[in-house]
Amino acid sequence: MAIAFGSKWEMKVIEFVLGNAPLLKMTNLKWTTHCTLGIEEKIDILKKLLSVKRASKSVEVMFR
């Protein structure tokens, strides 16, 4: 999944997938090339995503 702007809707989609996919083994998240967020904003978004309740206890969330 790609994160372009860290919008509320992007976050909701990622939260939905992580919260409702009990068989998910791994997901790769990456910033799009046209992302204009600063490093602090990206860190805040990543922290929020890591705290999302996941349906799969074994899912590996990778950031690139």
C-alpha positions in Angstrom: 0.0 0.0 0.0 1.2 3.5 -0.8 0.9 6.5 1.5 0.7 9.7 -0.5 -0.3 12.4 2.0 -1.2 10.7 5.2 -4.8 11.8 4.8 -7.6 10.7 7.1 -8.9 8.5 4.3 -5.6 6.8 3.6 -5.2 6.0 7.3 -8.8 4.6 7.5 -8.1 2.2 4.6 -4.9 0.9 6.2 -6.6 0.6 9.6 -9.5 -1.2 8.0 -7.2 -3.7 6.2 -5.1 -4.4 9.4 -8.2 -4.6 11.6 -10.2 -6.9 9.4 -7.8 -9.4 7.7 -7.1 -12.2 10.2 -5.1 -14.2 7.7 -2.8 -11.4 6.6 0.8 -12.4 7.0 2.6 -9.2 5.8 1.9 -5.8 4.4 4.4 -3.3 2.9 3.7 0.3 3.3 5.7 2.9 1.4 5.6 6.7 0.7 4.8 7.7 -2.8 7.4 9.7 -4.7 5.3 12.8 -4.6 4.8 12.7 -0.8 5.5 16.2 0.6 5.3 15.3 4.3 8.3 16.2 6.5 10.1 13.6 8.6 8.3 14.5 11.8 4.9 14.1 10.1 5.9 10.7 8.7 7.1 9.5 12.1 3.8 10.5 13.7 1.9 8.6 11.0 4.1 5.5 11.4 3.6 5.6 15.2 -0.2 5.7 14.6 -0.1 2.8 12.2 2.0 0.7 14.5 -0.6 1.2 17.3 -3.6 0.1 15.1 -5.3 -3.0 16.5 -4.7 -5.9 14.1 -7.0 -8.8 13.3 -3.9 -11.0 12.6 -1.6 -11.4 15.6 1.2 -12.5 13.3 1.1 -9.8 10.6 4.4 -8.1 9.8 4.1 -4.4 8.9 7.0 -3.2 6.9 7.7 0.4 5.9 9.9 1.4 3.0 
